[in-house]
């Protein structure tokens, strides 16, 4: 995975602009005269309105997630998670992360990424890593908690990015959890044994 080309502050600006665009789009829809005169035209209008409102909702959600990741309290908890991992982790800076939402819209946030600090090895160019901030917010498999809940209940089929999945083994209750965030930088399925007493392990 390539490093993010923007900062947290930069992404906040992008999200605010996207929300403004969505607000203009919805204002246009409110003032637009729809020529609804048959089932097909009503279906088209409904789909257009739902897509626009879902897009606005998802962008607001992305903004709130990004603002949360910026807060000192979350960043302090991130450091505790990283320190709780037996293997030494290296801060790789921030990365762009695409997250699927229950609204059917994929959002992008910028989050701190940590990977195992290993000696340089030409044969091993990829590493295991974790986004501790997203972990604390209950974002696993790049799904929001609401979407993950809908997938577990059978309301939705999971649609995960092919290059990302999360593997969990062992008990699902705090404080002992085992989690591995796998993305394009991972070549093996070695799990990190996290001993986290910070927050209850999200479902």
N, C-alpha and C positions, 0 to 999 in steps of 0.2 A: 504494500500500500504506500502511496506517495504521501509525503508530508503535506499538511494543509498549506495553501499559499496565502491564507489570511489568518488574522489573529482573532481572538475572542471578540475584541472590540469591533474589528472589521465585520465579523459575522453578525453582530448585533445591529450594525448599521444596515447590512444587507436585508436582514429580517424586517427591520422597521420600514424599509422602502417597499418590500414585498407586501407587507400589511397595508400600506398606503395604496398600493396598486389594487389590492383586493377590495378595499373600501370603495375606490372609484368604480370598480367593476360592478359591485353590488348596487351602488347608487345609480349606475346606468341601467341595471336590470329593473330597479324599482320604477324608474321614470320611463322606461321603454314601453311602447305599446306592442303587446304580443298579439299576433293574429291567430288566436286559438279557435279553430272551427271544425276540428276533427280529432279523433283519438291520437293520430300520429303527431299533430301539431302540439297537442297537450303533453304528450310523452316527451317531445323535444324540449318544450319549455320547462317541464319539471326537471329533466336531466340537467339542463343548463343552469337552473337556479341551484339545484343540489350541489353540483360540481363547484360552483362559485362560492357558496357558503361553506362547504367543506374545505375548500382551499384556504379561505380566510381563517377558519377555525384551526386548521393545521399550522398555519403560519404563526398564529397567536401562541399556540402550544409550543412551537419551536422557540419562540422568543422567551417564553417563561422557563423552558428547560435551560436555555443558554444563560439567562439571568441567574438561575439557581446554581449552575456550575461555576459562576463567577463569584458567588458569595464566599466570604471567608470561612463560614462554618462548614460548608461542603468541602472546601479545599483542605481544611484541617482534618476532616474525616477521611479524605482521600489519602492523606499522608499516613494516617493510622492504618488504613487498609494495606498500603504498600509496605509499611514496616512490619505488618503481621505475617507477611509471606516469608517463609524460611529462606528461599533463594533471594539473593540480592537483585534488586530491580533498578533499572536505569531509566531516568526520565528522558523520553524521546521527544519531548515538546508536545505541541498540540497537533491533532489530526482532524480532518473532516470525517464525520461519521454520518452515514445515511441511515435513518430510522423509519421503519414502517409504522403507521398509525392506524387506529381503528376507523379513521375517516376515509381510508382508501387513498391517502396522500402520503408520499414519502417526504420527510423533512431532513434537513441537514443542520447539524450542530458541530461546533468545534470543541473537542474534549482532550484533556491531558491523556497521553498514552505512555505506559510504562512497559518495558520488556526486560527479560533476563539479561543481566550483565554477563556476557560471555567473552572469552578470549577470541580474538580474530581468527577465523578459520575459513579459508577459501572454499572449503567443501560445504560449509554451513552459512548461507547468506541470509537465512530467515530465522526469526525468533518467535518464541511464545510471548504473548503480551496481554495486557488488561487495560481497560478504561475504568479506573476506580470510581470516578464520578458517576458514570452511567450505571455501574454496578450498584452504587448506593441508592440511586433513584429507581432501581428495579428494572432497568432496561437491559434485557438479555436477548440474545439471538437477534439483536437490532430490532426488537419489537417493543412498543410501549406496553406497560403493564396491562392496560385495558384490552389491547389487541391480543396479547399473550393469553389473557383470561378467556377471551372468546375462542381462541384456538383450542385451548385445553377443554373447554366445555363442548366443543364440536360445532360451535356456531360458524366457525370459519376454518377454511383450509389454510395451513401455514404456507406462506410464500416467502421463503428465506433466500437472501442473496446466495448464489452458489459458492461464493468464496468465504462465507462466514457462517459459523454455527457455534453454539455453546454446549460444552459437554459437562454434565454434572454427575458425580458419582457419590455414593455414601449417603448419610442421613441428610434430610432436607431441612433440619431444624437448627436454629442458632443455638450456641455460638459456633459450632463446627460445621463448616461447609467446604466442599471441594468444587472449585469452578475453574474452567479454562475457556477463555475467549479466543476463538480461532478465527484468524483472518488471513489475508494473503501473505502475511509474514510468518506463518507457521508451517512447519514441515512435519511435526510429530504430534502425537496426542498425549503428551505428558501433562498431567494435571498439576496445578498448584494446590497444595493443601493449605487453605486459608483458615486461620483461627480468628474469626471476626466476632467480637462481642459488642460491636458498635450499634448495629441495628438488627432487627429480626430478618432472617433470610427471606426475601420476597418470593413466596409461593414456588 
